């Protein structure tokens, strides 16, 4: 754990190179294009029991809100899973209220304090909230399974953020909203 790169919520070429370079030191030299998550999982597998590794391998942002994590014996996974589940529900409610034009009424106080912006800016805000929650949950966890899980979740958040392409996103948004 101590040799893993310290992750910060930053997007930049230098940050990306630093994280990749450190993780790449652990990669199998035969596999050229191995993902950072695969490198992390490969190293984790060496030190985790088979049941712990199965759970660790299942950790993904798209499914972290599922019941297997909400009822996990690991407090960090349980808390983060429930937080993401709540966050997804709040985002859904916010979108419904925006669609109905209710955002300016009294319902806004019960919704997320999301700063209005384009979809990319709002998505980055949501990632930042998840990051902050993981930072809060990391207190007291330095070299245990939960610390490793937090690390993987932070890495997944960064990789998601780093994968955003504003031009492609705009093109997709425009094609979806374009009226013939």
C-alpha positions in Angstrom: 0.0 0.0 0.0 2.8 2.4 0.8 4.3 2.2 -2.6 1.0 3.0 -4.4 0.9 6.6 -5.8 -0.9 9.1 -3.7 -4.0 10.0 -5.6 -5.4 13.5 -5.8 -8.5 14.7 -7.5 -6.7 16.4 -10.4 -6.9 16.1 -14.1 -3.7 16.8 -16.0 -1.1 15.1 -18.1 1.5 15.1 -15.4 -0.9 13.5 -12.8 -1.9 10.9 -15.3 1.7 10.0 -16.2 2.7 9.9 -12.6 0.0 7.5 -11.5 0.5 5.3 -14.6 4.2 5.2 -14.3 4.1 4.0 -10.7 1.5 1.4 -11.4 3.2 0.3 -14.6 6.3 -0.8 -12.4 4.1 -3.6 -11.1 2.7 -4.7 -14.5 3.7 -7.8 -16.3 6.3 -6.7 -18.9 4.8 -9.1 -21.4 1.4 -7.3 -21.4 2.0 -3.9 -23.1 -1.5 -2.3 -23.0 -2.7 -3.4 -19.5 -5.1 -1.0 -17.7 -4.2 0.6 -14.4 -7.1 -1.2 -12.8 -5.8 -4.6 -14.0 -2.4 -3.8 -12.7 -3.8 -2.9 -9.3 -6.0 -6.0 -9.2 -3.0 -8.2 -10.3 -1.0 -7.0 -7.4 -3.9 -7.2 -4.9 -4.5 -10.8 -5.9 -1.1 -11.7 -4.6 -2.0 -10.6 -1.0 -5.8 -11.1 -0.7 -7.7 -14.3 0.1 -9.7 -15.7 -2.8 -13.0 -14.4 -1.3 -11.6 -11.0 -0.5 -10.2 -10.8 -4.1 -13.5 -11.8 -5.6 -15.2 -8.9 -3.8 -12.3 -6.5 -4.7 -12.5 -7.5 -8.3 -16.3 -6.8 -8.3 -15.8 -3.2 -7.3 -16.8 -1.0 -10.2 -18.3 2.5 -10.2 -21.3 1.4 -12.4 -22.3 -1.3 -9.8 -21.0 0.0 -6.5 -24.5 0.9 -5.4 -25.7 -2.7 -5.7 -27.0 -4.7 -2.8 -23.8 -6.9 -2.5 -21.9 -3.7 -1.5 -24.7 -2.1 0.5 -24.8 -5.1 2.8 -21.0 -5.6 2.9 -19.3 -6.6 6.1 -16.8 -3.9 5.2 -18.0 -0.6 6.6 -16.3 1.5 3.9 -17.9 -0.5 1.0 -21.3 -0.4 2.8 -21.2 3.3 3.5 -19.9 4.3 0.1 -22.4 2.0 -1.7 -25.3 3.5 0.2 -24.0 7.0 -0.4 -23.8 6.4 -4.2 -27.3 4.8 -4.1 -28.6 7.9 -2.4 -26.7 10.2 -4.8 -28.2 8.4 -7.8 -31.7 8.8 -6.3 -31.1 12.5 -5.7 -29.8 13.1 -9.2 -32.8 11.3 -10.7 -35.1 13.5 -8.6 -33.2 16.6 -9.7 -33.5 15.7 -13.3 -37.2 15.0 -13.0 -37.7 18.4 -11.2 -35.8 20.2 -13.9 -37.8 18.5 -16.6 -41.0 19.5 -14.9 -39.7 23.1 -14.3 -39.9 22.7 -10.5 -36.4 23.6 -9.7 -37.2 27.2 -9.0 -39.9 26.3 -6.6 -39.5 25.1 -3.0 -38.4 21.6 -4.1 -34.9 22.9 -4.8 -34.0 22.9 -1.1 -34.5 19.1 -0.9 -32.3 18.4 -3.9 -28.6 18.2 -4.4 -26.7 21.5 -4.1 -25.4 21.0 -7.7 -24.0 24.1 -9.2 -25.8 24.6 -12.5 -23.5 23.9 -15.5 -23.2 21.9 -18.6 -23.6 18.1 -18.2 -19.8 17.6 -18.0 -19.4 20.2 -15.3 -22.2 18.6 -13.3 -20.7 15.1 -13.7 -17.4 16.3 -12.4 -19.1 17.8 -9.4 -20.7 14.4 -8.7 -17.3 12.7 -9.0 -15.8 15.2 -6.6 -18.6 14.5 -4.0 -17.8 10.8 -4.3 -14.1 11.5 -3.9 -14.8 13.6 -0.8 -16.9 10.8 0.7 -14.1 8.3 0.1 -11.7 10.8 1.8 -14.0 10.9 4.8 -14.3 7.1 4.9 -10.5 6.6 4.6 -9.9 7.9 8.2 -8.5 5.1 10.2 -7.8 2.9 7.2 -4.2 2.8 6.1 -3.1 -0.7 5.0 -6.2 -2.9 5.2 -8.7 -4.3 2.7 -10.8 -1.2 3.1 -7.9 1.1 2.3 -7.2 -0.9 -0.8 -10.9 -0.7 -1.8 -10.9 3.1 -1.3 -7.8 3.3 -3.4 -9.4 1.3 -6.2 -12.6 3.4 -6.1 -10.5 6.6 -6.2 -8.6 5.2 -9.2 -11.9 4.4 -10.9 -13.2 7.9 -10.3 -10.0 9.4 -11.8 -10.1 7.1 -14.8 -13.8 8.0 -15.4 -13.0 11.7 -15.2 -9.9 11.3 -17.4 -11.9 9.5 -20.0 -14.3 12.4 -20.6 -13.9 14.0 -24.0 -15.9 17.3 -24.2 -16.0 17.3 -28.0 -17.4 13.8 -28.2 -19.8 14.4 -25.4 -21.1 17.5 -27.1 -21.6 15.6 -30.3 -23.5 12.8 -28.5 -25.6 15.4 -26.6 -26.3 17.3 -29.8 -27.3 14.1 -31.7 -29.7 13.1 -28.9 -31.3 16.5 -28.5 -31.4 17.3 -32.3 -34.9 17.5 -33.6 -35.5 16.5 -37.2 
